[in-house]
Amino acid sequence: MTVPTPESLGGGGTNRATAARPVGEIVFACVILSLGIVGFVAGADIRTPPSASDIGPRAFPFLVSGLLVVIGIGLIFQLLRGHVGVAEEGEDVDPSIKTDWLTVVKLVGFVIVHIVLIVPLGWPVAAAVLFFGAAWSLGAKPWWRNALTGIALALILQFVFAGLLGVSLPAGFLLEGVAIFNG
Amino acid sequence: MDNFINLMNGFSVAMQPMYLLYALGGVFIGTAIGVLPGIGPAMTIALLMPITYSLEPTAAIIVFAGIYYGGMYGGSTTSILLNTPGESASIVTALEGNKMAKAGRGAAALATAALGSFVAGTLATVLLSFLAPFVAEFAIQIGPVEYVALMLVAFLTVGALLGASVLRGLASLALGLFIALIGVDALTGQQRYTFGNPFLADGIDVVLVAVGLFAVGEAMYVASRLRHGPVKVIPVTGGWTTWMKKDDWKRSWKPWLRGTFIGFPIGTIPAGGADVATFLSYAAERRLANGANKKQFGKGAIEGVAGPESANNAAAAGVLVPLLTLGIPTTATAAMMLVAFQRYQIQPGPLLFETQGALVWTLIASLYVGNLMLLILNLPLVGIWVKILQIPRPYLYAGILVFAGLGAFSLNFTPVDVGILLVVGVLGFFMRRYGYPIAPMVVGLILGPIFENQLRRSLAISQGDPTALIASPIAATVYVSLIVIFALSYWMKRRQRVMESERVSEDDAVDERMAR
């Protein structure tokens, strides 16, 4: 009759996984709490014009900050008493495997590379690099197909958005002379 | 009668060949993206917002009407055909639909879902056409005090009722309210939480937050626990004309109608939108079924697809009533629609029917048109949707990241926005991982500034006396009904839990028998 939980399916690493999770959750709850405290401190700096006839620009920020503080404390208490959150489910999410932090870090890294490349090399290059990097991080093989798909997607998007719809995406020095990629 | 003429005028605009093409495009793209696993209607609208940047308002509104219904519909194909037991159980359609598909009756499940969506969508749009102008007329008379009450209801239902954890829902809501505060105060022009940073002085764009939470956060979260290996789609056999047998029709038409009349009213009140409606419809069909049909529940009963799917679409139309007439979104999807409207300086609310009458009626007319197109498109094109479902997951989520980056960058053409997108995306990742719902944050972000504005106006009128907030009879009624809604939802959650445990124990019984 027992329903198999994700942990029991996962096998050996169960205890470590459940022991590690509340720490991360408590950190997140502390972030919420400290955001509320920052809200109060920074809220005191908001200047209230003396002529203001209503409750002024400070009251609502204080209300929201107070809400964050109360909820943050409440969450920390709940977590200490063992009530952990239920991670979101989805069609492509495998509940039986542990969080793969390395992939997340790789994705964040490639988005940062994308941001850095947009201005010097143009949007299509930056987009192709992001696609290639993300697909590789997620385990797509072989590398040359990832590269070709990324380049094709970037060029199609550049053509449709800059060329057809007139969104001014910078084409970059490689494609600057090609009319269909420029709005 | 005036409204009928207005609606006909709306049709005369929406039926122009150019706008019909826009509607077709919207419905097609909305369904195609809605079919992709993990992408709900709210994310579809957020991701597609850049596409409509360069369109004129009428065309954009028509495209969004198509995306709205198309995105709603696309999800049911996913849950019926994608072979991932367990996880999609939160979507009621999948309960029976997936079982039907596995038993080789996937075609019938898809057909009853498509026809039910059409019947419910059309009936609910008729109800919307009659109800919306009436509500708008009433809404013109209400003041800031009543608005504060209505928005509090929206906040609390979306924040506290919908998720599994009340505190996490409220935390998500408060985070949204906080981010909305960053920038310049609309009433006094004072900077708030900008820390002297010029990029923050303009506030953080709503689209950035929505795309970051829905697209980037989702991609990262799925990446962290990606199901590897080939994608298993349940094959659909037979031509689409022979999908529904006579018996299927006989068993479907009543659930379609019941689903409509369960879904529409629930959509119009801020009680959780489509999720609650589909659950209630499923419960009703299960109770009303008898004999052999009742035994089929849990193993692929067609009523369990026909009812909830109709309720889902009817609720989607119902949600448009408070959105268009009061400017209050009660679901994340409606909140994204509100943002889409605001991009074009269209402010939904009591005055919308007066100031933008032609546009609203065109929108409503294109809802009828879009619904019909969905029906025509969906059955013959199921082959395409199956292909889309089979996109290799690494490419799918890499593509989502590229598209999200495109949307963020094209807001102001500065890489800084993509950086903010990334930060919000990481936040969205942790929220998913730790069980915080996303929808309350988006609703808080969008309704927050409007709420503060109305709250301050109420208190200015009452000269700072907070009791004025509950003194108005309409506001008092709203607060009382809020209490009633909470009591009802508590009862419903308990019923849902009972039903789920029944279902699990039945499944176990089946498994045990199979094991022997």
Interface residues (C-beta under 8 A of the other chain):
Chain A: M1 V3 G24 E25 F28 I32 L35 G36 G39 A42 G43 I46 R47 T48 P49 A52 S53 D54 I55 G56 P57 A59 F60 P61 V64 S65 L67 L68 I71 G72 G74 L75 Q78 H83 V84 G85 V86 A87 E88 E89 G90 E91 D92 V93 D94 P95 I97 K98 T99 D100 W101 T103 V104 L107 V108 F110 V111 I112 H114 I115 V116 I118 V119 W123 A126 A127 L130 F131 F132 G133 A134 A135 W136 S137 L138 G139 A140 N146 T149 G150 L153 A154 L157 F161 L165 G166 V167 S168 L169 P170
Chain B: P37 G38 P50 I51 Y53 S54 T78 S79 L82 T84 G86 E87 S88 S90 A164 S165 L167 R168 L170 A171 A174 L175 L177 F178 L181 D185 L187 T188 Q190 Q191 R192 Y193 F195 V216 E218 A219 M220 Y221 V222 A223 S224 R225 L226 R227 H228 P392 R393 P394 Y395 Y397 A398 G399 L401 V402 F403 G405 L406 F409 S410 F413 P415 V418 G419 L422 G425 V426 F429 F430 R432 R433 Y434 G435 Y436 G448 E452 L455 R456 R457 L459 A460 G464 V504 S505 D508
